[in-house]
Amino acid sequence: MTTITIPKKSIKDDLIIISRNELGRLLSIAQHVPKTDMEDLIQRALEAKAGKNVVGPFSSAKDFFKSLGI
């Protein structure tokens, strides 16, 4: 396994690492979502980050996305 060192100065916010395959899947989904739905999705994500309208814990990511209405 390869080890990568990232300087703390380079990280401005949260750092999330995902595989190239998962990134491709997420980008393809994002291209098929109409713009108005994308704006709504972003709003829901911001509300979830703030702890509003989210009831947990969730047993899977699928359950979490269902709670957001995705």
Secondary structure, DSSP 8 states (H G I E B T S, - for coil): -------GGG-SS------HHHHHHHHHHHHHS-HHHHHHHHHHHHHHHTT-S-----SSHHHHHHHHT-
